[in-house]
C-alpha cells in the first residue's frame, strides 16, 4: 500500500517555513542550519525513494544543505 502524503503534508509546510526564513533580513546561518536539522531529524526514515521520491529528494537535499553550511562555517558536520 502506497503511503502518499497530501499536498499540505508536514514536510511541505516545513520547507515553506525554511524558504520564508531564508528570505527574512538578518536571518542567520545558524537559524537555517537548525531548521534544516529539525527537518532532517523529524522526517528521518520516513520516505521511500521508490514511493515518495519528491519527499525523499527534498529530505536528502536538506541534509546536504545542512552539511554544506557547516563546512562553509568551518564546523565539522554531523553525518
N, C-alpha and C positions, 0 to 999 in steps of 0.2 A: 504494500500500500504506500503510495507516494505521499510524503508529508509536504504539502505545498503551503506556503505562507501567503497570507493576504497581503495586498499592496501596502497596507498600513501596519505591517508587522513591526515588532520592536527594533529589528536591525535597521530598517529603513528610517525609522524615527531617530535612532542614534546617529546614523550617517548624516541626516539633515542637521541635527544639533552640532555635529562636528563641523560641517560646512559653514553653518551660520557663525559658529565661534571663530573660525579661521578668518572670517570677513570682518570681525569686530576690531576696531582700532585698539591697539595696545594688548592684543591677545598674545600671551606668552607661549613660547615653545613648550615649556613645562606643562602648561594647561592642555595644549594639544596632545602632548605625549600621554598625559593622564587620561584624556578622553579615548585615545586610541587603545591604551592599555585596558581600560574598562570594557570597551567594545570587544577587544580580542579575548579577554578572560571571560566575559559574560556569555559569549557565544562559542566557547571552546568545544570542539567535538559535537557541534550541533548540525553542521551542514555536510551532506554527502555530495561530493563533486558530480556524481552521476545523476543525482536527482535535483539538487539545489544549486546548480552551477553559478548563477548570478550572486547568490548569497555567499557561496563558498569563495568565489573570486574576490568579492568585496571584503570578506573577513581576512583573506590572505593578504590583500593589498594593505589593509590597516596594520597588520603585523609588520609588513615590510617597511611601511612608512615610519612606524614607531622605532624600529631598529635603525633606520637611516637617520632619523632625527637624533637618536642617541649617539651615533657615530659622529655626526656633524658637531655635536656639542662636546666631543671628546670623552664621552662616557662609554663604558662597556655595556652594550645592550644585553639584556637577559634574553636567552633563547627560548 
